[in-house]
């Protein structure tokens, strides 16, 4: 069962090392990036990347790789995040 968690400025070490989907938001609350994979690893990597400033993130845990890809594709179509490569 997927569980939605909203976080801002959380210590990366407290994030789960489990697979799921996540959104990164700017200060206005716009989705800047949506992704999937290991939550702790992926958000940690984005935090280190100075080009992707984000102030908040949400994530859902989802063990199924197929389901994660489907969720990511739907979010890209819905939010059109500027930091994602748009799928045609």
C-alpha positions as CSV (number, residue, x, y, z in Angstrom):
1,X,0.0,0.0,0.0
2,X,1.4,3.4,-1.0
3,X,1.8,6.0,1.7
4,X,2.1,9.7,0.9
5,X,4.6,11.6,3.0
6,X,5.1,15.3,2.7
7,X,8.5,16.7,3.8
8,X,10.4,19.9,3.9
9,X,14.0,20.3,5.0
10,X,14.1,16.8,6.5
11,X,17.4,15.2,7.3
12,X,18.1,12.9,4.4
13,X,19.4,10.2,6.8
14,X,15.8,9.9,8.1
15,X,14.3,9.0,4.6
16,X,13.5,5.4,3.9
17,X,15.8,3.3,1.8
18,X,12.9,1.9,-0.1
19,X,11.6,2.3,-3.6
20,X,8.9,4.7,-4.6
21,X,7.9,7.9,-6.4
22,X,8.7,11.4,-5.5
23,X,8.0,15.0,-6.5
24,X,10.4,18.0,-5.9
25,X,8.8,21.4,-5.4
26,X,10.0,25.0,-5.8
27,X,9.3,27.7,-3.3
28,X,6.0,28.5,-5.1
29,X,4.8,24.9,-4.7
30,X,5.2,24.0,-8.4
31,X,6.4,20.5,-9.2
32,X,9.9,21.0,-10.6
33,X,10.8,17.3,-11.0
34,X,9.1,13.9,-10.6
35,X,11.0,10.7,-10.3
36,X,11.1,7.1,-9.1
37,X,13.6,4.8,-7.4
38,X,15.2,4.5,-4.0
39,X,13.8,7.4,-2.1
40,X,16.8,8.1,0.1
41,X,19.3,7.8,-2.7
42,X,17.4,9.8,-5.3
43,X,16.4,12.7,-3.0
44,X,19.9,12.8,-1.6
45,X,21.4,13.0,-5.1
46,X,19.0,15.9,-6.0
47,X,19.9,17.7,-2.8
48,X,23.6,17.6,-3.8
49,X,22.8,19.0,-7.3
50,X,22.9,22.8,-7.1
51,X,21.0,23.1,-10.4
52,X,17.8,21.6,-9.0
53,X,16.8,23.9,-6.1
54,X,13.8,22.6,-4.3
55,X,12.2,23.5,-1.0
56,X,9.9,20.6,-0.5
57,X,9.2,17.1,-1.6
58,X,6.6,14.4,-1.3
59,X,7.0,10.7,-1.8
60,X,5.0,7.5,-1.9
61,X,6.5,4.1,-1.3
62,X,5.8,1.6,-4.1
63,X,7.7,-1.7,-4.4
64,X,6.6,-2.5,-8.0
65,X,9.0,-1.2,-10.6
66,X,6.2,-1.4,-13.2
67,X,3.8,0.6,-11.1
68,X,6.5,3.2,-10.3
69,X,7.1,3.8,-14.0
70,X,3.4,4.2,-14.7
71,X,3.0,6.7,-11.8
72,X,6.0,8.7,-13.1
73,X,4.7,8.9,-16.6
74,X,1.3,10.0,-15.4
75,X,2.9,12.7,-13.2
76,X,5.1,14.0,-16.1
77,X,2.0,14.3,-18.3
78,X,0.0,16.0,-15.5
79,X,2.5,18.4,-14.1
80,X,4.9,18.9,-17.0
81,X,7.9,19.5,-14.6
82,X,10.6,21.6,-16.3
83,X,13.5,19.4,-15.0
84,X,12.1,16.2,-16.5
85,X,12.7,15.3,-20.1
86,X,9.3,15.3,-21.5
87,X,8.1,12.0,-23.0
88,X,6.5,12.2,-26.3
